[in-house]
Amino acid sequence: MRITLFGAAGAVGSRTLAEALSRGHDVTAVVRDPARRPLPHPGAKVRRGDASDIGDVTALSAGQDLVISATRPAPGHEHDLVGTAESLLAGVSATGVRLLLVGGAAGLTVPG
């Protein structure tokens, strides 16, 4: 299966990447800055892109079987989550590729 994975360098994304590669999938690992967060999985193709950019989502999902988003907003920017989801949906709609959104519960800590 040809998979594009947004957020591949993050906590959930790196685990998703490892699992997909271990199952023999062809994975395009998308990160915003490849130089800042090198991936520990040499089997993936690394591409620069942003899940909140419809053009990036469309270009990186074309010809794929599945797009996975394992992104999360930076602390204090939680309001960006809706815009990113809208961009992902618009981008994959242009290509007809399925979209899977994954996430984590972090540490489940509450301030204070």
ABEGO torsion letter per residue (X at the ends): XBBBBBGAABAAAAAAAAAAAAAGBBBBBBBABAAABBBABAABBBBBBBAABAAAAAAAABGBABBBBABBBBBGAAAAAAAAAAAAAAAAAAAGBBBBBBBBAEAGBBBX
